[in-house]
Amino acid sequence: MRDADTGTKVEMDLEPHNTIEEVIESAASYWEKEVGAYVLRHGGSILRGQTPLAQSAIRDGDVLELIPDPEGG
């Protein structure tokens, strides 16, 4: 996981049942950011919501970026 604002990284152990929203909450809390104002970027895709990681295109070793929600949050 990378904070797009600062470039800092943190390694997270995630489970297939974790949702995108849970990942955003964990990362935002870690970096002391407002949870509702951020989304994840994976490649060129913006991720948010209750989709479990198992149903997403995210794979072990992928780098996700925590970015400000481009639609506002």
PDB file with SEQRES, HELIX, SHEET and CRYST1 records, atoms N, CA, C and O in Angstrom:
SEQRES   1 A   73  MET ARG ASP ALA ASP THR GLY THR LYS VAL GLU MET ASP          
SEQRES   2 A   73  LEU GLU PRO HIS ASN THR ILE GLU GLU VAL ILE GLU SER          
SEQRES   3 A   73  ALA ALA SER TYR TRP GLU LYS GLU VAL GLY ALA TYR VAL          
SEQRES   4 A   73  LEU ARG HIS GLY GLY SER ILE LEU ARG GLY GLN THR PRO          
SEQRES   5 A   73  LEU ALA GLN SER ALA ILE ARG ASP GLY ASP VAL LEU GLU          
SEQRES   6 A   73  LEU ILE PRO ASP PRO GLU GLY GLY                              
HELIX    1 AA1 ILE A   20  TYR A   30  1                                  11    
HELIX    2 AA2 VAL A   35  ALA A   37  5                                   3    
HELIX    3 AA3 LEU A   53  GLN A   55  5                                   3    
SHEET    1 AA1 4 ARG A   2  ASP A   3  0                                        
SHEET    2 AA1 4 GLU A  65  PRO A  68  1                                        
SHEET    3 AA1 4 TYR A  38  HIS A  42 -1                                        
SHEET    4 AA1 4 SER A  45  LEU A  47 -1                                        
CRYST1    1.000    1.000    1.000  90.00  90.00  90.00 P 1           1          
ATOM      1  N   MET A   1       0.850  -1.164   0.000  1.00  0.00           N  
ATOM      2  CA  MET A   1       0.000   0.000   0.000  1.00  0.00           C  
ATOM      3  C   MET A   1       0.896   1.227   0.000  1.00  0.00           C  
ATOM      4  O   MET A   1       1.883   1.291   0.733  1.00  0.00           O  
ATOM      5  N   ARG A   2       0.541   2.199  -0.829  1.00  0.00           N  
ATOM      6  CA  ARG A   2       1.313   3.433  -0.898  1.00  0.00           C  
ATOM      7  C   ARG A   2       0.366   4.617  -0.691  1.00  0.00           C  
ATOM      8  O   ARG A   2      -0.738   4.647  -1.234  1.00  0.00           O  
ATOM      9  N   ASP A   3       0.814   5.581   0.097  1.00  0.00           N  
ATOM     10  CA  ASP A   3       0.096   6.833   0.295  1.00  0.00           C  
ATOM     11  C   ASP A   3       0.485   7.746  -0.857  1.00  0.00           C  
ATOM     12  O   ASP A   3       1.633   8.185  -0.932  1.00  0.00           O  
ATOM     13  N   ALA A   4      -0.444   8.039  -1.753  1.00  0.00           N  
ATOM     14  CA  ALA A   4      -0.145   8.856  -2.930  1.00  0.00           C  
ATOM     15  C   ALA A   4       0.255  10.278  -2.548  1.00  0.00           C  
ATOM     16  O   ALA A   4       0.974  10.932  -3.304  1.00  0.00           O  
ATOM     17  N   ASP A   5      -0.191  10.770  -1.398  1.00  0.00           N  
ATOM     18  CA  ASP A   5       0.150  12.126  -0.964  1.00  0.00           C  
ATOM     19  C   ASP A   5       1.624  12.247  -0.583  1.00  0.00           C  
ATOM     20  O   ASP A   5       2.275  13.239  -0.913  1.00  0.00           O  
ATOM     21  N   THR A   6       2.146  11.241   0.112  1.00  0.00           N  
ATOM     22  CA  THR A   6       3.505  11.337   0.657  1.00  0.00           C  
ATOM     23  C   THR A   6       4.491  10.360   0.023  1.00  0.00           C  
ATOM     24  O   THR A   6       5.703  10.540   0.144  1.00  0.00           O  
ATOM     25  N   GLY A   7       3.984   9.330  -0.650  1.00  0.00           N  
ATOM     26  CA  GLY A   7       4.849   8.313  -1.238  1.00  0.00           C  
ATOM     27  C   GLY A   7       5.289   7.240  -0.259  1.00  0.00           C  
ATOM     28  O   GLY A   7       5.999   6.309  -0.640  1.00  0.00           O  
ATOM     29  N   THR A   8       4.871   7.360   1.021  1.00  0.00           N  
ATOM     30  CA  THR A   8       5.250   6.345   2.000  1.00  0.00           C  
ATOM     31  C   THR A   8       4.499   5.047   1.731  1.00  0.00           C  
ATOM     32  O   THR A   8       3.390   5.052   1.194  1.00  0.00           O  
ATOM     33  N   LYS A   9       5.113   3.957   2.107  1.00  0.00           N  
ATOM     34  CA  LYS A   9       4.533   2.640   1.861  1.00  0.00           C  
ATOM     35  C   LYS A   9       4.374   1.873   3.165  1.00  0.00           C  
ATOM     36  O   LYS A   9       5.105   2.099   4.128  1.00  0.00           O  
ATOM     37  N   VAL A  10       3.413   0.970   3.179  1.00  0.00           N  
ATOM     38  CA  VAL A  10       3.224   0.046   4.284  1.00  0.00           C  
ATOM     39  C   VAL A  10       2.781  -1.285   3.679  1.00  0.00           C  
ATOM     40  O   VAL A  10       1.988  -1.322   2.739  1.00  0.00           O  
ATOM     41  N   GLU A  11       3.301  -2.362   4.228  1.00  0.00           N  
ATOM     42  CA  GLU A  11       2.888  -3.679   3.772  1.00  0.00           C  
ATOM     43  C   GLU A  11       1.702  -4.125   4.614  1.00  0.00           C  
ATOM     44  O   GLU A  11       1.729  -4.031   5.842  1.00  0.00           O  
ATOM     45  N   MET A  12       0.664  -4.609   3.946  1.00  0.00           N  
ATOM     46  CA  MET A  12      -0.543  -5.046   4.648  1.00  0.00           C  
ATOM     47  C   MET A  12      -0.810  -6.507   4.320  1.00  0.00           C  
ATOM     48  O   MET A  12      -0.688  -6.932   3.171  1.00  0.00           O  
ATOM     49  N   ASP A  13      -1.175  -7.268   5.343  1.00  0.00           N  
ATOM     50  CA  ASP A  13      -1.623  -8.639   5.143  1.00  0.00           C  
ATOM     51  C   ASP A  13      -3.136  -8.604   5.021  1.00  0.00           C  
ATOM     52  O   ASP A  13      -3.833  -8.244   5.969  1.00  0.00           O  
ATOM     53  N   LEU A  14      -3.638  -8.972   3.866  1.00  0.00           N  
ATOM     54  CA  LEU A  14      -5.068  -8.922   3.599  1.00  0.00           C  
ATOM     55  C   LEU A  14      -5.596 -10.325   3.342  1.00  0.00           C  
ATOM     56  O   LEU A  14      -4.877 -11.201   2.864  1.00  0.00           O  
ATOM     57  N   GLU A  15      -6.853 -10.514   3.667  1.00  0.00           N  
ATOM     58  CA  GLU A  15      -7.515 -11.794   3.445  1.00  0.00           C  
ATOM     59  C   GLU A  15      -8.520 -11.641   2.302  1.00  0.00           C  
ATOM     60  O   GLU A  15      -9.029 -10.543   2.079  1.00  0.00           O  
ATOM     61  N   PRO A  16      -8.814 -12.718   1.577  1.00  0.00           N  
ATOM     62  CA  PRO A  16      -9.749 -12.646   0.454  1.00  0.00           C  
ATOM     63  C   PRO A  16     -11.128 -12.097   0.827  1.00  0.00           C  
ATOM     64  O   PRO A  16     -11.808 -11.506  -0.011  1.00  0.00           O  
ATOM     65  N   HIS A  17     -11.544 -12.293   2.092  1.00  0.00           N  
ATOM     66  CA  HIS A  17     -12.866 -11.817   2.501  1.00  0.00           C  
ATOM     67  C   HIS A  17     -12.882 -10.333   2.871  1.00  0.00           C  
ATOM     68  O   HIS A  17     -13.955  -9.745   3.009  1.00  0.00           O  
ATOM     69  N   ASN A  18     -11.694  -9.715   3.034  1.00  0.00           N  
ATOM     70  CA  ASN A  18     -11.643  -8.278   3.322  1.00  0.00           C  
ATOM     71  C   ASN A  18     -12.256  -7.516   2.153  1.00  0.00           C  
ATOM     72  O   ASN A  18     -12.066  -7.882   0.993  1.00  0.00           O  
ATOM     73  N   THR A  19     -12.994  -6.453   2.472  1.00  0.00           N  
ATOM     74  CA  THR A  19     -13.581  -5.640   1.411  1.00  0.00           C  
ATOM     75  C   THR A  19     -12.674  -4.465   1.081  1.00  0.00           C  
ATOM     76  O   THR A  19     -11.788  -4.108   1.857  1.00  0.00           O  
ATOM     77  N   ILE A  20     -12.908  -3.877  -0.072  1.00  0.00           N  
ATOM     78  CA  ILE A  20     -12.159  -2.687  -0.479  1.00  0.00           C  
ATOM     79  C   ILE A  20     -12.324  -1.607   0.590  1.00  0.00           C  
ATOM     80  O   ILE A  20     -11.355  -0.947   0.966  1.00  0.00           O  
ATOM     81  N   GLU A  21     -13.538  -1.433   1.072  1.00  0.00           N  
ATOM     82  CA  GLU A  21     -13.804  -0.423   2.101  1.00  0.00           C  
ATOM     83  C   GLU A  21     -12.980  -0.675   3.367  1.00  0.00           C  
ATOM     84  O   GLU A  21     -12.458   0.269   3.961  1.00  0.00           O  
ATOM     85  N   GLU A  22     -12.860  -1.933   3.781  1.00  0.00           N  
ATOM     86  CA  GLU A  22     -12.059  -2.263   4.966  1.00  0.00           C  
ATOM     87  C   GLU A  22     -10.579  -1.920   4.750  1.00  0.00           C  
ATOM     88  O   GLU A  22      -9.905  -1.446   5.665  1.00  0.00           O  
ATOM     89  N   VAL A  23     -10.087  -2.161   3.545  1.00  0.00           N  
ATOM     90  CA  VAL A  23      -8.693  -1.839   3.235  1.00  0.00           C  
ATOM     91  C   VAL A  23      -8.483  -0.328   3.289  1.00  0.00           C  
ATOM     92  O   VAL A  23      -7.490   0.144   3.841  1.00  0.00           O  
ATOM     93  N   ILE A  24      -9.423   0.432   2.714  1.00  0.00           N  
ATOM     94  CA  ILE A  24      -9.344   1.894   2.752  1.00  0.00           C  
ATOM     95  C   ILE A  24      -9.362   2.381   4.198  1.00  0.00           C  
ATOM     96  O   ILE A  24      -8.564   3.241   4.569  1.00  0.00           O  
ATOM     97  N   GLU A  25     -10.261   1.843   5.015  1.00  0.00           N  
ATOM     98  CA  GLU A  25     -10.356   2.241   6.426  1.00  0.00           C  
ATOM     99  C   GLU A  25      -9.044   1.965   7.157  1.00  0.00           C  
ATOM    100  O   GLU A  25      -8.569   2.809   7.916  1.00  0.00           O  
ATOM    101  N   SER A  26      -8.461   0.795   6.933  1.00  0.00           N  
ATOM    102  CA  SER A  26      -7.209   0.445   7.613  1.00  0.00           C  
ATOM    103  C   SER A  26      -6.073   1.372   7.204  1.00  0.00           C  
ATOM    104  O   SER A  26      -5.333   1.871   8.052  1.00  0.00           O  
ATOM    105  N   ALA A  27      -5.940   1.599   5.910  1.00  0.00           N  
ATOM    106  CA  ALA A  27      -4.858   2.455   5.423  1.00  0.00           C  
ATOM    107  C   ALA A  27      -5.063   3.903   5.870  1.00  0.00           C  
ATOM    108  O   ALA A  27      -4.113   4.556   6.302  1.00  0.00           O  
ATOM    109  N   ALA A  28      -6.286   4.405   5.770  1.00  0.00           N  
ATOM    110  CA  ALA A  28      -6.553   5.783   6.179  1.00  0.00           C  
ATOM    111  C   ALA A  28      -6.290   5.957   7.672  1.00  0.00           C  
ATOM    112  O   ALA A  28      -5.735   6.973   8.091  1.00  0.00           O  
ATOM    113  N   SER A  29      -6.679   4.986   8.463  1.00  0.00           N  
ATOM    114  CA  SER A  29      -6.426   5.062   9.904  1.00  0.00           C  
ATOM    115  C   SER A  29      -4.927   5.039  10.183  1.00  0.00           C  
ATOM    116  O   SER A  29      -4.440   5.797  11.023  1.00  0.00           O  
ATOM    117  N   TYR A  30      -4.197   4.182   9.488  1.00  0.00           N  
ATOM    118  CA  TYR A  30      -2.751   4.077   9.683  1.00  0.00           C  
ATOM    119  C   TYR A  30      -2.067   5.420   9.420  1.00  0.00           C  
ATOM    120  O   TYR A  30      -1.190   5.847  10.171  1.00  0.00           O  
ATOM    121  N   TRP A  31      -2.488   6.074   8.339  1.00  0.00           N  
ATOM    122  CA  TRP A  31      -1.873   7.357   7.970  1.00  0.00           C  
ATOM    123  C   TRP A  31      -2.625   8.557   8.533  1.00  0.00           C  
ATOM    124  O   TRP A  31      -2.352   9.696   8.155  1.00  0.00           O  
ATOM    125  N   GLU A  32      -3.573   8.303   9.438  1.00  0.00           N  
ATOM    126  CA  GLU A  32      -4.342   9.354  10.111  1.00  0.00           C  
ATOM    127  C   GLU A  32      -5.017  10.295   9.115  1.00  0.00           C  
ATOM    128  O   GLU A  32      -4.878  11.516   9.187  1.00  0.00           O  
ATOM    129  N   LYS A  33      -5.751   9.690   8.185  1.00  0.00           N  
ATOM    130  CA  LYS A  33      -6.484  10.440   7.172  1.00  0.00           C  
ATOM    131  C   LYS A  33      -7.982  10.211   7.362  1.00  0.00           C  
ATOM    132  O   LYS A  33      -8.398   9.253   8.012  1.00  0.00           O  
ATOM    133  N   GLU A  34      -8.776  11.096   6.790  1.00  0.00           N  
ATOM    134  CA  GLU A  34     -10.230  10.976   6.879  1.00  0.00           C  
ATOM    135  C   GLU A  34     -10.689   9.827   5.986  1.00  0.00           C  
ATOM    136  O   GLU A  34     -10.477   9.854   4.774  1.00  0.00           O  
ATOM    137  N   VAL A  35     -11.315   8.821   6.586  1.00  0.00           N  
ATOM    138  CA  VAL A  35     -11.682   7.592   5.885  1.00  0.00           C  
ATOM    139  C   VAL A  35     -12.552   7.862   4.659  1.00  0.00           C  
ATOM    140  O   VAL A  35     -12.273   7.325   3.587  1.00  0.00           O  
ATOM    141  N   GLY A  36     -13.584   8.667   4.787  1.00  0.00           N  
ATOM    142  CA  GLY A  36     -14.531   8.872   3.690  1.00  0.00           C  
ATOM    143  C   GLY A  36     -14.004   9.692   2.535  1.00  0.00           C  
ATOM    144  O   GLY A  36     -14.688   9.823   1.520  1.00  0.00           O  
ATOM    145  N   ALA A  37     -12.824  10.243   2.652  1.00  0.00           N  
ATOM    146  CA  ALA A  37     -12.298  11.129   1.616  1.00  0.00           C  
ATOM    147  C   ALA A  37     -11.308  10.428   0.684  1.00  0.00           C  
ATOM    148  O   ALA A  37     -10.713  11.078  -0.176  1.00  0.00           O  
ATOM    149  N   TYR A  38     -11.120   9.116   0.838  1.00  0.00           N  
ATOM    150  CA  TYR A  38     -10.098   8.400   0.071  1.00  0.00           C  
ATOM    151  C   TYR A  38     -10.663   7.164  -0.604  1.00  0.00           C  
ATOM    152  O   TYR A  38     -11.657   6.587  -0.163  1.00  0.00           O  
ATOM    153  N   VAL A  39     -10.005   6.774  -1.687  1.00  0.00           N  
ATOM    154  CA  VAL A  39     -10.304   5.543  -2.422  1.00  0.00           C  
ATOM    155  C   VAL A  39      -8.978   4.861  -2.720  1.00  0.00           C  
ATOM    156  O   VAL A  39      -7.913   5.410  -2.438  1.00  0.00           O  
ATOM    157  N   LEU A  40      -9.047   3.675  -3.285  1.00  0.00           N  
ATOM    158  CA  LEU A  40      -7.840   2.970  -3.708  1.00  0.00           C  
ATOM    159  C   LEU A  40      -7.687   3.058  -5.219  1.00  0.00           C  
ATOM    160  O   LEU A  40      -8.665   3.033  -5.967  1.00  0.00           O  
ATOM    161  N   ARG A  41      -6.437   3.161  -5.646  1.00  0.00           N  
ATOM    162  CA  ARG A  41      -6.143   3.085  -7.074  1.00  0.00           C  
ATOM    163  C   ARG A  41      -5.319   1.827  -7.290  1.00  0.00           C  
ATOM    164  O   ARG A  41      -4.331   1.585  -6.598  1.00  0.00           O  
ATOM    165  N   HIS A  42      -5.742   1.041  -8.253  1.00  0.00           N  
ATOM    166  CA  HIS A  42      -5.044  -0.192  -8.628  1.00  0.00           C  
ATOM    167  C   HIS A  42      -4.840  -0.115 -10.130  1.00  0.00           C  
ATOM    168  O   HIS A  42      -5.770  -0.331 -10.906  1.00  0.00           O  
ATOM    169  N   GLY A  43      -3.603   0.199 -10.537  1.00  0.00           N  
ATOM    170  CA  GLY A  43      -3.363   0.442 -11.958  1.00  0.00           C  
ATOM    171  C   GLY A  43      -4.137   1.682 -12.374  1.00  0.00           C  
ATOM    172  O   GLY A  43      -3.959   2.746 -11.780  1.00  0.00           O  
ATOM    173  N   GLY A  44      -4.982   1.566 -13.372  1.00  0.00           N  
ATOM    174  CA  GLY A  44      -5.802   2.690 -13.816  1.00  0.00           C  
ATOM    175  C   GLY A  44      -7.205   2.674 -13.252  1.00  0.00           C  
ATOM    176  O   GLY A  44      -8.039   3.487 -13.649  1.00  0.00           O  
ATOM    177  N   SER A  45      -7.483   1.757 -12.325  1.00  0.00           N  
ATOM    178  CA  SER A  45      -8.838   1.616 -11.783  1.00  0.00           C  
ATOM    179  C   SER A  45      -8.964   2.260 -10.411  1.00  0.00           C  
ATOM    180  O   SER A  45      -8.030   2.234  -9.610  1.00  0.00           O  
ATOM    181  N   ILE A  46     -10.131   2.839 -10.150  1.00  0.00           N  
ATOM    182  CA  ILE A  46     -10.475   3.377  -8.841  1.00  0.00           C  
ATOM    183  C   ILE A  46     -11.355   2.333  -8.150  1.00  0.00           C  
ATOM    184  O   ILE A  46     -12.335   1.858  -8.723  1.00  0.00           O  
ATOM    185  N   LEU A  47     -10.994   1.985  -6.917  1.00  0.00           N  
ATOM    186  CA  LEU A  47     -11.718   0.952  -6.169  1.00  0.00           C  
ATOM    187  C   LEU A  47     -12.324   1.544  -4.912  1.00  0.00           C  
ATOM    188  O   LEU A  47     -11.699   2.343  -4.215  1.00  0.00           O  
ATOM    189  N   ARG A  48     -13.561   1.134  -4.636  1.00  0.00           N  
ATOM    190  CA  ARG A  48     -14.239   1.527  -3.403  1.00  0.00           C  
ATOM    191  C   ARG A  48     -15.376   0.530  -3.171  1.00  0.00           C  
ATOM    192  O   ARG A  48     -15.714  -0.248  -4.063  1.00  0.00           O  
ATOM    193  N   GLY A  49     -15.955   0.553  -1.989  1.00  0.00           N  
ATOM    194  CA  GLY A  49     -17.157  -0.226  -1.737  1.00  0.00           C  
ATOM    195  C   GLY A  49     -16.950  -1.545  -1.022  1.00  0.00           C  
ATOM    196  O   GLY A  49     -15.886  -1.822  -0.469  1.00  0.00           O  
ATOM    197  N   GLN A  50     -17.990  -2.343  -1.051  1.00  0.00           N  
ATOM    198  CA  GLN A  50     -18.057  -3.582  -0.284  1.00  0.00           C  
ATOM    199  C   GLN A  50     -17.603  -4.818  -1.060  1.00  0.00           C  
ATOM    200  O   GLN A  50     -17.867  -5.940  -0.628  1.00  0.00           O  
ATOM    201  N   THR A  51     -16.938  -4.640  -2.178  1.00  0.00           N  
ATOM    202  CA  THR A  51     -16.458  -5.776  -2.960  1.00  0.00           C  
ATOM    203  C   THR A  51     -15.343  -6.496  -2.203  1.00  0.00           C  
ATOM    204  O   THR A  51     -14.354  -5.871  -1.820  1.00  0.00           O  
ATOM    205  N   PRO A  52     -15.492  -7.806  -1.985  1.00  0.00           N  
ATOM    206  CA  PRO A  52     -14.411  -8.557  -1.339  1.00  0.00           C  
ATOM    207  C   PRO A  52     -13.191  -8.615  -2.265  1.00  0.00           C  
ATOM    208  O   PRO A  52     -13.333  -8.625  -3.488  1.00  0.00           O  
ATOM    209  N   LEU A  53     -12.009  -8.652  -1.680  1.00  0.00           N  
ATOM    210  CA  LEU A  53     -10.789  -8.727  -2.474  1.00  0.00           C  
ATOM    211  C   LEU A  53     -10.792  -9.942  -3.396  1.00  0.00           C  
ATOM    212  O   LEU A  53     -10.253  -9.885  -4.501  1.00  0.00           O  
ATOM    213  N   ALA A  54     -11.397 -11.040  -2.949  1.00  0.00           N  
ATOM    214  CA  ALA A  54     -11.445 -12.264  -3.754  1.00  0.00           C  
ATOM    215  C   ALA A  54     -12.174 -12.032  -5.078  1.00  0.00           C  
ATOM    216  O   ALA A  54     -11.925 -12.752  -6.045  1.00  0.00           O  
ATOM    217  N   GLN A  55     -13.070 -11.043  -5.140  1.00  0.00           N  
ATOM    218  CA  GLN A  55     -13.831 -10.762  -6.352  1.00  0.00           C  
ATOM    219  C   GLN A  55     -13.258  -9.582  -7.138  1.00  0.00           C  
ATOM    220  O   GLN A  55     -13.871  -9.119  -8.100  1.00  0.00           O  
ATOM    221  N   SER A  56     -12.104  -9.107  -6.737  1.00  0.00           N  
ATOM    222  CA  SER A  56     -11.475  -7.984  -7.427  1.00  0.00           C  
ATOM    223  C   SER A  56     -10.297  -8.495  -8.249  1.00  0.00           C  
ATOM    224  O   SER A  56      -9.974  -9.682  -8.224  1.00  0.00           O  
ATOM    225  N   ALA A  57      -9.666  -7.586  -8.973  1.00  0.00           N  
ATOM    226  CA  ALA A  57      -8.499  -7.947  -9.783  1.00  0.00           C  
ATOM    227  C   ALA A  57      -7.200  -7.863  -8.978  1.00  0.00           C  
ATOM    228  O   ALA A  57      -6.118  -8.044  -9.537  1.00  0.00           O  
ATOM    229  N   ILE A  58      -7.296  -7.590  -7.669  1.00  0.00           N  
ATOM    230  CA  ILE A  58      -6.118  -7.453  -6.822  1.00  0.00           C  
ATOM    231  C   ILE A  58      -5.525  -8.833  -6.531  1.00  0.00           C  
ATOM    232  O   ILE A  58      -6.237  -9.774  -6.180  1.00  0.00           O  
ATOM    233  N   ARG A  59      -4.216  -8.924  -6.684  1.00  0.00           N  
ATOM    234  CA  ARG A  59      -3.506 -10.170  -6.431  1.00  0.00           C  
ATOM    235  C   ARG A  59      -2.373  -9.924  -5.448  1.00  0.00           C  
ATOM    236  O   ARG A  59      -1.941  -8.787  -5.264  1.00  0.00           O  
ATOM    237  N   ASP A  60      -1.897 -10.977  -4.824  1.00  0.00           N  
ATOM    238  CA  ASP A  60      -0.790 -10.898  -3.874  1.00  0.00           C  
ATOM    239  C   ASP A  60       0.397 -10.195  -4.519  1.00  0.00           C  
ATOM    240  O   ASP A  60       0.809 -10.545  -5.625  1.00  0.00           O  
ATOM    241  N   GLY A  61       0.935  -9.219  -3.835  1.00  0.00           N  
ATOM    242  CA  GLY A  61       2.089  -8.486  -4.329  1.00  0.00           C  
ATOM    243  C   GLY A  61       1.743  -7.206  -5.067  1.00  0.00           C  
ATOM    244  O   GLY A  61       2.633  -6.399  -5.335  1.00  0.00           O  
ATOM    245  N   ASP A  62       0.469  -6.995  -5.404  1.00  0.00           N  
ATOM    246  CA  ASP A  62       0.071  -5.759  -6.078  1.00  0.00           C  
ATOM    247  C   ASP A  62       0.253  -4.566  -5.149  1.00  0.00           C  
ATOM    248  O   ASP A  62       0.083  -4.680  -3.935  1.00  0.00           O  
ATOM    249  N   VAL A  63       0.596  -3.431  -5.727  1.00  0.00           N  
ATOM    250  CA  VAL A  63       0.711  -2.196  -4.959  1.00  0.00           C  
ATOM    251  C   VAL A  63      -0.562  -1.379  -5.186  1.00  0.00           C  
ATOM    252  O   VAL A  63      -0.916  -1.039  -6.315  1.00  0.00           O  
ATOM    253  N   LEU A  64      -1.223  -1.081  -4.092  1.00  0.00           N  
ATOM    254  CA  LEU A  64      -2.427  -0.245  -4.129  1.00  0.00           C  
ATOM    255  C   LEU A  64      -2.050   1.137  -3.626  1.00  0.00           C  
ATOM    256  O   LEU A  64      -1.181   1.273  -2.764  1.00  0.00           O  
ATOM    257  N   GLU A  65      -2.703   2.168  -4.164  1.00  0.00           N  
ATOM    258  CA  GLU A  65      -2.440   3.519  -3.706  1.00  0.00           C  
ATOM    259  C   GLU A  65      -3.686   4.086  -3.043  1.00  0.00           C  
ATOM    260  O   GLU A  65      -4.794   3.961  -3.564  1.00  0.00           O  
ATOM    261  N   LEU A  66      -3.495   4.698  -1.909  1.00  0.00           N  
ATOM    262  CA  LEU A  66      -4.560   5.421  -1.232  1.00  0.00           C  
ATOM    263  C   LEU A  66      -4.522   6.841  -1.784  1.00  0.00           C  
ATOM    264  O   LEU A  66      -3.544   7.565  -1.599  1.00  0.00           O  
ATOM    265  N   ILE A  67      -5.610   7.235  -2.470  1.00  0.00           N  
ATOM    266  CA  ILE A  67      -5.647   8.554  -3.109  1.00  0.00           C  
ATOM    267  C   ILE A  67      -6.906   9.307  -2.650  1.00  0.00           C  
ATOM    268  O   ILE A  67      -7.896   8.687  -2.263  1.00  0.00           O  
ATOM    269  N   PRO A  68      -6.862  10.646  -2.698  1.00  0.00           N  
ATOM    270  CA  PRO A  68      -8.080  11.399  -2.415  1.00  0.00           C  
ATOM    271  C   PRO A  68      -9.157  11.018  -3.433  1.00  0.00           C  
ATOM    272  O   PRO A  68      -8.865  10.846  -4.617  1.00  0.00           O  
ATOM    273  N   ASP A  69     -10.390  10.888  -2.972  1.00  0.00           N  
ATOM    274  CA  ASP A  69     -11.495  10.524  -3.834  1.00  0.00           C  
ATOM    275  C   ASP A  69     -11.676  11.599  -4.916  1.00  0.00           C  
ATOM    276  O   ASP A  69     -11.981  12.745  -4.586  1.00  0.00           O  
ATOM    277  N   PRO A  70     -11.494  11.255  -6.198  1.00  0.00           N  
ATOM    278  CA  PRO A  70     -11.617  12.254  -7.242  1.00  0.00           C  
ATOM    279  C   PRO A  70     -13.041  12.800  -7.384  1.00  0.00           C  
ATOM    280  O   PRO A  70     -13.241  13.855  -7.987  1.00  0.00           O  
ATOM    281  N   GLU A  71     -14.027  12.090  -6.832  1.00  0.00           N  
ATOM    282  CA  GLU A  71     -15.407  12.545  -6.864  1.00  0.00           C  
ATOM    283  C   GLU A  71     -15.794  13.268  -5.598  1.00  0.00           C  
ATOM    284  O   GLU A  71     -16.958  13.623  -5.414  1.00  0.00           O  
ATOM    285  N   GLY A  72     -14.829  13.490  -4.719  1.00  0.00           N  
ATOM    286  CA  GLY A  72     -15.101  14.139  -3.428  1.00  0.00           C  
ATOM    287  C   GLY A  72     -15.510  13.116  -2.397  1.00  0.00           C  
ATOM    288  O   GLY A  72     -16.041  12.060  -2.740  1.00  0.00           O  
ATOM    289  N   GLY A  73     -15.267  13.418  -1.137  1.00  0.00           N  
ATOM    290  CA  GLY A  73     -15.587  12.418  -0.124  1.00  0.00           C  
ATOM    291  C   GLY A  73     -15.982  13.048   1.169  1.00  0.00           C  
ATOM    292  O   GLY A  73     -16.285  12.344   2.132  1.00  0.00           O  
TER     293      GLY A  73                                                      
END                                                                             
